[in-house]
């Protein structure tokens, strides 16, 4: 009696049988992991938003940058050449910290205002203007709150009631606007709340100077444009 050869099952048939077995097991709840994998789509993880990294600058280096720029402006063309080169990182650092007297001294700030007059970038000047206006408004709001607190504390029998009402209302000086730079604004706000009244006042004075400089620059450009139209 001859021997029968064992039938060879093809690979794709074996794979189909294994797949069918897994599906049946998952359907009966025998394998929870397989069932979950069969019905749950993969969820793509959102990439973490990287926090902006600002360059760390030595205040003396930034001051030297402005001093060289000013020297170049005042040096005659036929005189000795002054080595000054535009540096975007240094410029950004100066404008970002120009309200901090411990990083930008009074003398450096004055030179920075002269430098600001030479800035031609309209988007940059608009950002600086909006930032200065926001800071100025923040100080005005704080000043009003201080006056209201002083007045209420001097009125007998009304101080407790006023404090209760104030605590229930959100303070406009402690809520920076949202947006991509919200984290940076929150850090700025936190640092500002730690300033004493004297330092807050000094920052406000600088914001007024920045706004006046930007306004002066805008007025000068309009005057030049008007003269050019007249000549043409």
Number of C-alpha atoms within 10 A of each C-alpha: 3 4 5 6 6 6 6 6 8 8 8 9 10 11 11 11 11 11 12 12 12 16 16 13 15 19 14 10 13 12 14 13 10 16 18 12 11 13 9 9 8 7 6 6 6 6 6 6 6 6 10 10 6 10 10 9 13 12 18 12 11 18 21 14 19 21 16 14 20 17 14 16 12 8 12 10 10 6 7 9 11 14 9 15 9 9 9 9 13 20 16 14 19 23 15 13 14 22 24 16 15 10 19 21 16 15 9 21 24 14 16 23 18 14 15 18 17 10 13 11 8 10 9 13 18 12 11 19 19 13 16 21 17 16 22 20 16 20 20 14 15 19 15 11 16 13 12 14 15 12 12 17 15 11 9 8 10 12 15 12 10 14 13 10 9 14 9 8 8 9 12 12 18 14 12 18 11 10 9 10 12 12 14 14 16 16 11 12 17 12 10 18 13 10 12 9 14 9 15 19 15 13 22 21 13 22 24 15 16 24 19 14 17 20 13 12 17 14 12 13 12 11 10 11 11 11 11 10 8 8 6 5
